[in-house]
Amino acid sequence: MEFILRPTGADICGFFNDAEYEMCLRWMQLGAFYPYSRNHNGKGSRRQDPVAWDKKFADASRDVLNIRYSLLPYLYTLMFEAHNRGNTVVRPLLHEFVDDRDTWDIYKQFLWGPALLITPVMEKGATAVKGYIPDDRWYDYHTAKQVGVRRTTITMPAPLEHINLHVRGGYILPWQKAAKNTKFRQNRLGFVARRLPCQHLWSTSTFTCEEVTSYLGRKQRKTLNSDTPERGQYLLTSFKAELSTLTGVVVHSGLLAGEVDPPTLGIVRVWGVGRDQVIRVNLTNSAGIQHQLVPVHNIDTQELTVNTTGQWCVQISHSPCSGGRAPEERAGGGGQ
């Protein structure tokens, strides 16, 4: 596995010889999280692209590639930080948990940045996979439920159409509804935020304890500009979730006029909000005008969903709870 700063990725399903069904599908799931993701082989070999197999293969491949495309704002942010700060995009667990010696020899799991843990299946015929849960709070990407353990190896169900993904508590991941390519991805921007178990604060950054940056770059017309950051042709937004409020501030806005519209906020999702019923959400627009929204609170998964109208600031309140404890939780989100 390669851990370097710029886009990298093996030819998914292999370049030489004929691919096998199960191996190729598991590789599609793994390869969806290569910085450079491409199913590719040489002349003379049997076709191995997803639709060359069967409907089950194509559907599973589409599902995992849609996850990749929905997380492109997060991937773009990681690429931006790699370009400007020398950070890694794909990284081993030891990069984030260097004090935990159990992470030093792990090579069958990896991270996107600090916040997304990928645990692929690497063995033939496996329907479950063992994965290490580092010392932090983690949530299942597919169900929004908290894992509930840390610093331990667990066995995760892994049917053929499934790859295990977990999101780290205390981070906000920007995302958009998947589309065929970035030219047509003009969907609303959103976030998924996870509860941080410390001092009523959401840590939402790879480099501070308070904010996360979302980067959206665009190429100009048909000319690919590798120096887009130097030209200033990008949008950089800082998001912070503290106590019961999520806010966003545009740090740099240099998108080319007429090329792409700035993203607006869509659906906000907060994971780990607890079981104290959330009764209202106040949305404050850039003019300081408040709007009261009705959230959807899933008590079972402890996920809160808020449908916004394209503004930045969201504040959440709970119903009174026993013991006089302050009932505030933090806000975050996801958009479509």
C-alpha positions, 0 to 999 in steps of 0.5 A: 500500500502506498502512502504519499502526498499526491494521487496514487492508485494501482490498476483496479482488478490488475493490469495483467491476466484475467481478473476473477469475479470476487477478487475484482469486486473486492478490489473495486471496493478498495480502489474506490478509496484510492486517491487515483481510482481507475479500473484498468487492464491491458490488451488481450485480457478479458474485460473487467469493468463493472458492467462486464460481469453481472448486475450484482457486481455493477450495483455493488461497484456503483454503490461504493463509487457513489460514496467516493463521489459524495465525499469528493469535497472532503477528498478535495480538501485533503488534496488542497492540504497536501498541496499547501501544507504537505499533509497526506491524503491516504495515511496509515493508522499510525500517522494519527495514533502514533502513541498506540503501538498496536497501529504500527504494524497495521497494513490492511486498513487505512485512513482518508485524512484523519477522519475516515477509516477504511477496512477492506476485505483482502481474503478470498471467500471471506464474509467477515473482516477483522479490523482495529478500532483506534483510540477514539470515538467511531461511527459506522458510515452506513448506519450512523451508529457508534461502534462503542469500543476503542483500542481493540480488534473487532470482527465486522460483517463483510458480505460481498457487496459491502465495505466497512467504513467508519468516521471518527468522532469530532470531525465534520465531513463535507459532502455532496450528492454524487453525480456523473462528474464534477461539471454537473455536480452543482448539488447542495453542500452538506456535512456529517458531524460526529460527537466529540467526547470532550468539553462540549466541543466539536473538533473539526479540523486536521490542524486545530481543535476548532475548524475544518476546511472544505476546498472546491477547485475547478478547472478553467474551460477545457484547460486543466490547471495544476496551479489552481491554488496559485491562481486563486481559482478555488473556494475555501470555507472554514466550518466550526461546531461548538456547543450547539452551533455550526457556523461556516465562514468563507476564507477564500472565494475565487471560483470563476464567474460563470463556471460554477456557482458557490455551493449552498447548504442542504441537509445537515446530519449530526451523529451521536446526539443522544436520546434526549429528543431534539425539539427545534433547530434555529437557522440564522442566515447571513443577514442575521435573520433566524428561521425555525426548522423542524428536525428529524431525530432518530432515537435508535441511531442517535442521528439528527437530520436538519433540512436547511435552505442554503444558509450557514449557521445552525443552532440546536436545542433539546427538550428538558432532561432529568437532573437539571443537566444542560441539554445542549448537543452540537450540530453538523450535517450532510447535503443533497 
